[in-house]
Amino acid sequence: EQYLDPNWSLNNYLRTIDFEICGIDLHWIHNAHGAIEIARIVKEVKNNAKVVLGGFSASYFHTQLLKYYGSIDGVIRGEGEIPFLKYAQNKNSNQSLDSVPNLSYRNSSGHIKINPTSYVAKTLDNLNFTNTSLLKNAKQYFECSRKIMGISFNVPIGRGCPFNCPFCGGGQRALQRVIGRNEVILRSPEKVIEDITTIADTYKIPSLFFGHGAYPANFKYWKKLFGLIQKEKVDIGGDLEIWRLPFPKEMWNIFYKTFTRRDSSVGISPRTLSSKVHQRIMKICDPTFKFPKNQIEDLIKNANLFRRT
């Protein structure tokens, strides 16, 4: 909002609307300060409103958030569609929160209660990911987001991950432990193309970012989805992450034919300990992390320090 209007104030805006529950996203850990600060401002404006956080980082740190921040009333761990609906229904009817799945909260005595993680979505095809009528300035968000974040529209594809990459905290084992998801589920390509055509027909966006990576086991899925995009004649770019190689040459041919070249990208994360391979990779890739040898040694020491605490 402040990108659109530098004078915009969250404090002032909250005073113009009527609300009883405020949901705050805390998925990426670097958003932690912002999420906690928003919770503080909400309570400052309307102390009796309930503040509920959700997202992967909130799920992992749910007890710490409730223990150290009185402005946070609850955390919905893991997947939140049904739990958040149940929370709102129970609060509206003054029912106990004990039956709300995936909820951690502070009860009337100030004690932290942790309800079982009993909700994990079995399908995503019954969820609506493009109800942009709920967004205050949807047109502006879509049309300026690429300037701000580097992507125009994140297309939800699936949930879960079959891998355990050493540099990622959201792999298979982490998802099992933190949110209770044991397997990957993907939306049907037909549902995804509905979202793509809806957004592309309504807003002027240059590209799509696919919210799930490509790997050999889901090649047939991407082949079908890209075929549907071609069939609908959607003139748009595509940003796709590659989670595992190899792919047949057909994959790259289909991608090339489906999306506009100017606004498209393919992201990979090659890992190697060979300095010769490093040198070759650097000629064709943008290095995300590039540390001198002494800094790598310091990073290892810091990691070992965390392990002992």
C-alpha positions in Angstrom: 0.0 0.0 0.0 2.8 2.4 0.8 4.3 1.7 -2.7 1.0 3.0 -4.2 0.7 5.8 -1.6 3.7 6.8 0.4 1.5 8.6 3.0 -0.6 5.4 3.6 -0.8 4.4 7.3 -1.8 1.0 8.6 -2.8 2.6 11.9 -5.1 5.1 10.2 -6.6 2.5 7.8 -7.5 0.1 10.6 -9.5 2.8 12.2 -11.7 3.1 9.1 -12.8 -0.6 9.1 -14.8 -2.8 11.4 -13.2 -6.1 12.2 -13.1 -8.7 15.0 -10.4 -11.0 13.8 -7.1 -10.1 12.0 -5.2 -12.8 10.1 -1.5 -12.2 9.5 0.8 -14.2 7.2 4.1 -15.3 8.6 5.5 -17.7 6.0 9.0 -16.6 5.2 11.1 -16.0 8.4 12.4 -12.6 7.2 8.9 -11.3 7.5 8.8 -12.1 11.2 9.5 -8.5 12.4 6.8 -7.1 10.0 4.2 -9.7 11.1 4.9 -9.1 14.8 4.8 -5.3 14.3 1.5 -5.5 12.5 0.0 -7.5 15.4 1.2 -4.8 17.8 -0.5 -2.1 15.7 -3.7 -4.0 15.4 -3.9 -4.4 19.2 -3.1 -0.7 19.6 -6.0 0.3 17.4 -8.5 -2.4 18.6 -7.4 -4.2 21.7 -10.3 -6.6 21.8 -9.7 -7.9 18.2 -8.2 -11.3 17.9 -4.9 -11.6 16.1 -4.1 -15.0 14.4 -0.9 -15.8 12.6 -0.4 -18.5 10.0 2.3 -19.7 7.6 5.3 -22.1 7.7 7.5 -19.9 10.0 4.6 -19.2 12.3 3.8 -22.9 12.5 7.4 -23.7 13.5 7.7 -21.0 16.1 4.1 -21.1 17.4 4.9 -21.6 21.0 7.6 -18.8 21.0 5.2 -16.4 19.3 2.5 -17.0 21.9 4.9 -16.9 24.8 6.8 -13.7 24.0 4.2 -11.6 22.2 1.0 -10.8 24.0 -0.4 -9.1 20.9 -0.7 -12.5 19.2 -3.8 -14.5 20.3 -3.3 -17.6 18.2 -1.4 -19.5 15.5 -2.9 -21.8 13.0 -0.2 -24.3 12.2 0.1 -25.8 8.7 -2.7 -25.6 6.2 -5.3 -23.2 7.4 -8.4 -23.1 5.2 -10.7 -25.2 7.4 -9.0 -24.3 10.8 -9.3 -20.6 10.2 -13.0 -20.9 9.2 -13.6 -23.0 12.3 -11.8 -20.5 14.4 -14.0 -17.6 13.1 -17.2 -19.7 13.6 -16.3 -20.6 17.1 -15.4 -17.1 18.1 -18.6 -15.8 16.5 -20.8 -18.2 18.5 -18.7 -18.0 21.7 -17.8 -21.7 21.6 -14.6 -23.2 23.0 -11.5 -23.2 20.8 -10.6 -26.7 21.8 -12.2 -28.2 18.7 -10.3 -25.9 16.2 -7.8 -28.1 14.3 -4.2 -27.1 14.0 -4.7 -24.2 16.5 -2.2 -23.0 19.2 -3.6 -20.3 21.4 -3.5 -18.7 24.8 -6.6 -19.6 26.9 -8.4 -17.4 29.5 -5.8 -18.4 32.2 -2.9 -17.3 30.0 -1.7 -20.9 29.4 -0.7 -22.0 25.9 -2.9 -24.7 24.5 -1.9 -26.8 21.4 -4.7 -28.5 19.5 -3.8 -31.6 17.4 -2.7 -31.1 13.8 -5.7 -32.9 12.3 -6.3 -31.0 9.1 -4.2 -31.5 6.0 -5.9 -30.9 2.7 -6.5 -34.0 0.6 -7.4 -32.0 -2.5 -6.9 -28.4 -3.7 -9.4 -28.4 -6.5 -12.2 -27.2 -4.3 -10.3 -24.0 -3.2 -10.6 -20.6 -4.9 -7.2 -19.0 -5.5 -8.3 -16.1 -7.7 -11.1 -14.4 -5.8 -9.5 -11.0 -6.3 -12.6 -9.2 -5.2 -11.2 -9.6 -1.6 -8.2 -7.4 -2.5 -8.5 -3.7 -2.0 -6.3 -2.6 -5.0 -6.1 -5.9 -7.0 -5.3 -4.2 -10.3 -2.4 -2.2 -8.9 -1.0 -5.2 -7.0 -0.8 -7.3 -10.1 0.5 -4.6 -12.3 3.3 -3.4 -10.1 4.3 -6.6 -8.3 6.9 -7.6 -10.8 8.7 -4.3 -10.2 8.6 -4.9 -6.4 9.1 -8.7 -6.1 10.3 -9.8 -9.5 7.1 -11.9 -10.2 3.7 -10.9 -11.4 1.3 -13.7 -10.3 2.1 -16.8 -8.2 0.0 -19.6 -9.7 -0.7 -22.2 -6.9 0.1 -25.6 -8.3 0.4 -28.0 -5.4 1.6 -28.6 -1.8 4.3 -30.8 -0.4 7.8 -31.7 -1.6 9.4 -35.1 -2.4 12.9 -33.9 -1.6 15.1 -32.9 1.3 17.6 -30.4 -0.1 20.2 -29.4 2.5 19.7 -25.6 1.8 15.9 -25.6 2.2 13.8 -25.7 5.4 10.7 -26.7 3.6 11.5 -30.2 2.4 9.7 -33.5 2.9 10.8 -34.2 6.5 10.2 -30.6 7.5 6.7 -30.6 6.1 6.0 -33.9 7.9 7.1 -32.5 11.2 5.8 -29.0 11.0 2.5 -29.3 9.2 1.8 -33.0 9.0 1.9 -33.3 5.2 3.2 -36.7 4.1 2.8 -36.5 0.4 2.7 -34.1 -2.6 -0.7 -33.1 -4.0 -1.2 -31.2 -7.3 -4.1 -29.3 -8.5 -5.7 -30.6 -11.7 -4.2 -28.8 -14.8 -7.8 -27.9 -15.7 -8.2 -25.9 -12.5 -4.9 -24.2 -12.9 -5.7 -23.1 -16.5 -8.9 -21.6 -15.1 -6.9 -19.4 -12.8 -4.4 -18.4 -15.5 -7.1 -17.4 -18.0 -9.0 -15.5 -15.3 -6.0 -13.5 -14.2 -4.6 -13.0 -17.7 -8.0 -11.8 -19.0 -8.6 -9.4 -16.1 -5.1 -7.9 -15.5 -2.2 -6.8 -17.6 0.5 -9.1 -16.2 3.6 -10.0 -18.2 4.3 -13.4 -16.7 3.3 -16.2 -14.3 5.4 -17.7 -11.5 4.5 -21.3 -10.9 4.3 -22.1 -7.1 5.7 -25.6 -7.4 8.9 -26.8 -9.0 9.4 -29.2 -11.9 11.1 -32.5 -11.5 11.2 -35.7 -13.6 8.4 -37.4 -11.7 5.9 -34.6 -12.6 7.0 -34.1 -16.2 3.7 -35.4 -17.6 1.8 -32.9 -15.4 3.8 -29.9 -16.8 3.4 -31.3 -20.3 -0.4 -31.3 -20.0 -0.6 -27.9 -18.3 1.6 -26.2 -20.9 -0.5 -27.9 -23.6 -3.6 -26.3 -22.1 -1.9 -22.9 -22.0 -1.1 -23.2 -25.7 -4.6 -24.3 -26.5 -6.1 -21.3 -24.8 -3.6 -19.1 -26.6 -2.5 -17.2 -23.5 0.2 -14.7 -24.5 2.3 -14.5 -21.4 5.7 -15.3 -19.9 6.5 -18.1 -17.4 8.9 -18.4 -14.5 9.6 -22.0 -13.6 11.9 -23.5 -10.9 13.6 -26.8 -11.7 13.8 -28.9 -8.5 15.6 -31.8 -10.1 17.2 -32.8 -13.4 17.3 -34.4 -15.9 14.4 -33.6 -18.2 13.9 -34.8 -21.8 14.6 -32.2 -24.5 10.8 -32.2 -25.1 10.3 -30.3 -21.8 12.4 -27.4 -22.9 10.8 -27.4 -26.4 7.3 -27.2 -24.9 8.3 -24.4 -22.4 9.8 -22.4 -25.3 6.7 -22.8 -27.4 4.3 -22.0 -24.5 5.7 -18.7 -23.1 7.0 -15.4 -24.4 10.8 -15.4 -24.3 11.3 -11.9 -23.1 9.3 -12.4 -19.8 10.3 -16.0 -19.0 12.9 -17.7 -16.9 14.0 -21.1 -15.7 15.6 -21.3 -12.3 18.0 -24.1 -11.2 20.1 -24.6 -8.1 23.2 -26.6 -9.2 25.4 -27.8 -6.3 29.0 -29.0 -6.5 32.2 -29.1 -4.5 34.4 -29.0 -7.6 36.0 -25.6 -8.1 36.3 -26.4 -11.8 32.6 -27.0 -12.1 32.0 -23.8 -10.1 33.9 -21.8 -12.6 31.9 -23.3 -15.5 28.6 -22.7 -13.7 29.4 -19.1 -12.9 29.6 -18.3 -16.7 26.0 -19.2 -17.3 24.3 -18.8 -13.9 23.8 -15.9 -11.4 25.3 -17.1 -8.1 22.9 -16.7 -5.3 25.5 -17.4 -2.6 29.2 -16.7 -3.3 31.5 -16.7 -0.3 35.3 -16.5 0.0 36.9 -19.5 1.7 37.4 -17.8 5.0 33.7 -16.8 5.1 32.7 -20.4 4.4 34.8 -21.5 7.4 33.0 -18.9 9.6 29.6 -20.1 8.4 30.5 -23.7 9.4 31.6 -22.5 12.8 28.4 -20.6 13.3 26.3 -23.6 12.2 28.2 -25.8 14.8 27.6 -23.1 17.4 23.8 -23.3 16.8 24.0 -27.1 17.0 25.4 -26.9 20.5 22.8 -24.5 21.9 
